[in-house]
Amino acid sequence: MIITIKGRRYRLSPGLTEFVRGAQYGLGLAVSMAAGILLVTAFMLAALRYGA
């Protein structure tokens, strides 16, 4: 995996590449989970408030 920062290229070792990929995947998972929890919480609050 080669990443470019400000015109400079850096070659990452396979281990570091896997780490970065895992971090991105974990971050995406955490964000989607947090969004899901927020949605469910908001839905439940609305249901309680309007007596659904």
Rosetta blueprint (number, residue, H / E / L):
1 M L
2 I E
3 I E
4 T E
5 I E
6 K L
7 G L
8 R E
9 R E
10 Y E
11 R E
12 L L
13 S L
14 P H
15 G H
16 L H
17 T H
18 E H
19 F H
20 V H
21 R H
22 G H
23 A H
24 Q H
25 Y H
26 G H
27 L H
28 G H
29 L H
30 A H
31 V H
32 S H
33 M H
34 A H
35 A H
36 G H
37 I H
38 L H
39 L H
40 V H
41 T H
42 A H
43 F H
44 M H
45 L H
46 A H
47 A H
48 L H
49 R H
50 Y L
51 G L
52 A L
